[in-house]
């Protein structure tokens, strides 16, 4: 679980609610018509814009903003160097015994291709295509939350216009002006809250997650190609450590 995301978004909402409580009674900020226009309206447009498959995938991916166990890239490099040592000592076929213990499907696929004696160019083409498709899926997920970030304030503006029209139509009835102004202003507030306190942080986190996962798979790809080429394990380690800042690098040979 990503405590930082939960604390950060929770703190932002807490400060907004506290500000409401300090400025007035919080009940005045609760308006059902505004909720329908902004929240339900935004959800409706998203459902209409995205196919169900992409929509469901993006919703599941959104949980990664809060529930995520990042893979240690330094430990990944040590694992790949260990594979290089085994392959150098016992032959690449020796990696067949550890293939089933690999949790990452991308790594398992690459090692299996290398063990099967697949041509290096073919291995690289297959894994790069896998990596490219993964990046595309991640972009779709981020795009959905980016769309929600744009749509929520826009629906807030729609609500504002609705409220203003209702207010102008009832200028001769003072009792109707207040509710109409509430819709006009609160819808804008709801749109800003959704965009800035919810969908923007989720989209930003997903971009970071995607970059981390792509980097891990680039490390795997470089390691697999080096192992397949029969590189010295020390060379493999130096190649892969180049992906990390010096402070995070580890070595099996120190």
C-alpha positions as CSV (number, residue, x, y, z in Angstrom):
1,X,0.0,0.0,0.0
2,X,1.3,3.4,-0.9
3,X,0.9,5.4,2.3
4,X,2.2,8.6,0.7
5,X,-0.7,8.7,-1.8
6,X,-3.3,8.0,0.9
7,X,-1.8,10.6,3.3
8,X,-1.4,13.2,0.6
9,X,-4.9,13.0,-0.9
10,X,-6.4,12.6,2.6
11,X,-4.6,15.6,3.9
12,X,-5.8,17.7,0.9
13,X,-9.4,16.7,1.4
14,X,-9.0,17.3,5.2
15,X,-7.8,20.8,4.7
16,X,-10.6,21.6,2.2
17,X,-13.2,20.3,4.7
18,X,-11.5,22.2,7.6
19,X,-11.6,25.4,5.6
20,X,-15.3,24.9,5.0
21,X,-16.0,24.3,8.6
22,X,-14.0,27.3,9.7
23,X,-15.7,29.6,7.1
24,X,-19.3,28.4,7.6
25,X,-21.5,25.5,8.3
26,X,-20.3,22.6,6.2
27,X,-23.9,21.7,5.2
28,X,-24.1,24.8,2.9
29,X,-21.5,23.2,0.7
30,X,-23.6,20.1,0.1
31,X,-25.9,20.5,-2.9
32,X,-27.5,17.5,-4.6
33,X,-28.2,19.1,-7.9
34,X,-24.5,20.2,-8.1
35,X,-23.5,16.6,-7.3
36,X,-25.6,15.3,-10.1
37,X,-24.3,17.8,-12.7
38,X,-20.6,17.4,-11.9
39,X,-20.0,14.0,-10.4
40,X,-22.6,11.9,-12.2
41,X,-22.3,14.0,-15.3
42,X,-18.5,13.5,-15.5
43,X,-18.9,9.7,-14.9
44,X,-21.5,9.6,-17.6
45,X,-19.3,11.3,-20.2
46,X,-16.4,9.0,-19.3
47,X,-18.6,5.9,-19.7
48,X,-19.8,7.2,-23.1
49,X,-16.3,8.1,-24.3
50,X,-14.4,4.9,-23.4
51,X,-15.2,1.3,-24.4
52,X,-16.1,-0.9,-21.4
53,X,-12.9,-2.9,-21.6
54,X,-10.6,0.2,-21.4
55,X,-12.8,1.7,-18.7
56,X,-12.7,-1.4,-16.4
57,X,-8.9,-1.8,-17.0
58,X,-8.3,1.9,-16.1
59,X,-10.4,1.7,-13.0
60,X,-8.4,-1.3,-11.8
61,X,-5.2,0.4,-12.7
62,X,-6.2,3.4,-10.6
63,X,-5.9,1.3,-7.5
64,X,-2.1,1.2,-8.2
65,X,-2.1,4.8,-7.0
66,X,-2.9,3.5,-3.5
67,X,-2.0,-0.2,-3.5
68,X,1.4,-0.9,-5.1
69,X,4.5,-2.9,-4.2
70,X,7.3,-1.5,-6.3
71,X,10.0,-3.9,-7.4
72,X,13.5,-3.1,-6.2
73,X,15.5,-2.5,-9.3
74,X,18.8,-3.0,-7.4
75,X,17.6,-6.4,-6.3
76,X,16.4,-7.2,-9.8
77,X,19.9,-6.5,-11.1
78,X,21.4,-8.8,-8.5
79,X,19.0,-11.5,-9.6
80,X,20.0,-11.1,-13.2
81,X,23.7,-11.1,-12.4
82,X,23.1,-14.3,-10.5
83,X,21.5,-15.8,-13.6
84,X,24.6,-14.6,-15.6
85,X,26.9,-16.4,-13.1
86,X,24.9,-19.6,-13.4
87,X,24.8,-19.4,-17.2
88,X,28.5,-18.7,-17.4
89,X,29.3,-21.6,-15.0
90,X,26.8,-24.3,-16.0
91,X,25.5,-23.2,-19.4
92,X,22.4,-21.2,-20.3
93,X,20.3,-24.4,-20.1
94,X,20.8,-24.3,-16.3
95,X,18.4,-21.4,-16.1
96,X,15.6,-23.7,-17.0
97,X,15.5,-24.9,-13.4
98,X,14.8,-21.4,-12.0
99,X,12.4,-20.3,-14.8
100,X,9.2,-21.3,-13.0
101,X,10.3,-19.4,-9.8
102,X,10.3,-16.1,-11.6
103,X,7.2,-14.0,-10.7
104,X,7.5,-11.5,-13.5
105,X,6.0,-12.9,-16.7
106,X,8.2,-10.6,-18.9
107,X,11.4,-11.9,-17.3
108,X,10.2,-15.5,-17.5
109,X,9.4,-15.1,-21.2
110,X,12.8,-13.6,-22.0
111,X,14.7,-16.3,-20.1
112,X,12.6,-19.0,-21.7
113,X,13.4,-17.6,-25.2
114,X,17.1,-17.5,-24.3
115,X,17.1,-21.1,-22.9
116,X,15.3,-22.3,-26.1
117,X,18.1,-20.9,-28.2
118,X,16.1,-18.2,-29.9
119,X,18.1,-15.8,-32.1
120,X,19.1,-12.6,-30.2
121,X,17.4,-10.3,-32.7
122,X,14.1,-12.3,-32.3
123,X,14.3,-12.2,-28.5
124,X,14.9,-8.4,-28.6
125,X,12.0,-7.9,-31.1
126,X,9.6,-9.9,-29.0
127,X,10.4,-8.3,-25.7
128,X,10.5,-4.7,-27.2
129,X,7.1,-5.3,-28.7
130,X,5.8,-6.5,-25.3
131,X,7.3,-3.4,-23.6
132,X,5.8,-1.1,-26.2
133,X,2.4,-2.6,-25.8
134,X,2.6,-2.3,-22.1
135,X,3.5,1.4,-22.4
136,X,0.5,1.9,-24.7
137,X,-1.9,0.3,-22.1
138,X,-0.5,2.5,-19.4
139,X,-1.0,5.5,-21.6
140,X,-4.7,4.6,-22.0
141,X,-5.2,4.3,-18.3
142,X,-3.5,7.7,-17.6
143,X,-5.6,9.3,-20.5
144,X,-8.9,8.3,-18.8
145,X,-8.0,10.0,-15.6
146,X,-6.7,13.0,-17.6
147,X,-10.0,13.2,-19.4
148,X,-11.8,13.2,-16.0
149,X,-9.5,16.0,-14.9
150,X,-10.6,18.1,-17.9
151,X,-14.2,17.1,-17.8
152,X,-15.0,17.8,-14.1
153,X,-14.2,21.5,-14.2
154,X,-16.1,21.7,-17.6
155,X,-19.2,20.1,-16.0
156,X,-18.7,22.6,-13.1
157,X,-18.9,25.4,-15.6
158,X,-22.1,23.8,-17.1
159,X,-23.6,23.8,-13.6
160,X,-22.6,27.4,-13.2
161,X,-24.4,28.4,-16.3
162,X,-27.4,26.4,-15.3
163,X,-27.4,28.2,-12.0
164,X,-27.0,31.6,-13.5
165,X,-29.8,31.1,-16.0
166,X,-32.1,30.0,-13.2
167,X,-31.1,33.0,-11.1
168,X,-31.7,35.5,-14.0
169,X,-35.1,33.9,-14.7
170,X,-36.1,34.5,-11.1
171,X,-34.7,37.9,-10.3
172,X,-38.2,39.1,-9.2
173,X,-38.3,36.2,-6.6
174,X,-35.6,36.8,-3.9
175,X,-36.2,33.3,-2.4
176,X,-35.2,31.6,-5.6
177,X,-31.9,33.5,-6.1
178,X,-30.1,31.8,-3.3
179,X,-30.6,28.2,-4.4
180,X,-29.7,29.2,-8.0
181,X,-26.5,30.9,-6.9
182,X,-25.6,27.9,-4.8
183,X,-25.8,25.6,-7.9
184,X,-23.8,28.2,-9.9
185,X,-21.0,28.4,-7.4
186,X,-20.9,24.9,-5.8
187,X,-20.7,23.1,-9.2
188,X,-17.6,25.0,-10.0
189,X,-16.2,24.1,-6.6
190,X,-17.0,20.4,-7.0
191,X,-15.4,20.3,-10.4
192,X,-12.2,21.9,-9.1
193,X,-12.1,19.5,-6.1
194,X,-12.5,16.4,-8.3
195,X,-9.9,17.5,-10.8
196,X,-7.2,18.8,-8.4
197,X,-7.7,16.5,-5.4
198,X,-8.5,13.2,-7.0
199,X,-8.0,12.6,-10.7
200,X,-4.8,14.7,-11.1
201,X,-3.0,12.9,-8.3
202,X,-4.1,9.5,-9.6
203,X,-3.0,10.2,-13.1
204,X,0.4,11.6,-11.9
205,X,1.0,8.5,-9.7
206,X,0.1,6.2,-12.7
207,X,2.6,8.0,-14.8
208,X,5.3,7.4,-12.2
209,X,4.3,3.7,-11.8
210,X,4.4,3.3,-15.6
211,X,7.9,4.9,-15.8
212,X,9.2,2.6,-13.0
213,X,7.8,-0.5,-14.6
214,X,9.1,0.4,-18.0
215,X,12.6,1.0,-16.5
216,X,12.5,-2.4,-14.7
217,X,11.6,-4.1,-18.0
218,X,14.4,-2.3,-19.8
219,X,16.8,-3.6,-17.2
220,X,15.4,-7.1,-17.7
221,X,15.7,-6.8,-21.4
222,X,19.3,-5.6,-21.2
223,X,20.2,-8.4,-18.7
224,X,18.6,-11.1,-20.8
225,X,20.4,-10.0,-23.9
226,X,23.7,-9.9,-22.0
227,X,23.1,-13.4,-20.6
228,X,22.2,-14.8,-24.0
229,X,25.4,-13.3,-25.4
230,X,27.5,-15.0,-22.7
231,X,28.8,-11.8,-21.2
232,X,31.0,-11.9,-18.2
233,X,28.8,-11.5,-15.0
234,X,30.9,-8.5,-14.0
235,X,30.2,-6.9,-17.3
236,X,26.5,-7.7,-17.0
237,X,26.4,-6.0,-13.6
238,X,28.1,-2.9,-14.9
239,X,25.7,-2.7,-17.8
240,X,22.7,-3.0,-15.6
241,X,23.9,-0.7,-12.8
242,X,24.2,2.0,-15.4
243,X,20.4,2.2,-15.2
244,X,20.5,3.3,-11.5
245,X,22.0,6.3,-9.7
246,X,25.2,5.5,-7.9
247,X,23.6,5.7,-4.5
248,X,21.3,2.7,-5.3
249,X,23.8,0.4,-7.0
250,X,24.8,-2.9,-5.4
251,X,27.4,-5.4,-6.4
252,X,27.8,-9.1,-5.9
253,X,31.6,-8.9,-6.5
254,X,32.6,-6.4,-3.8
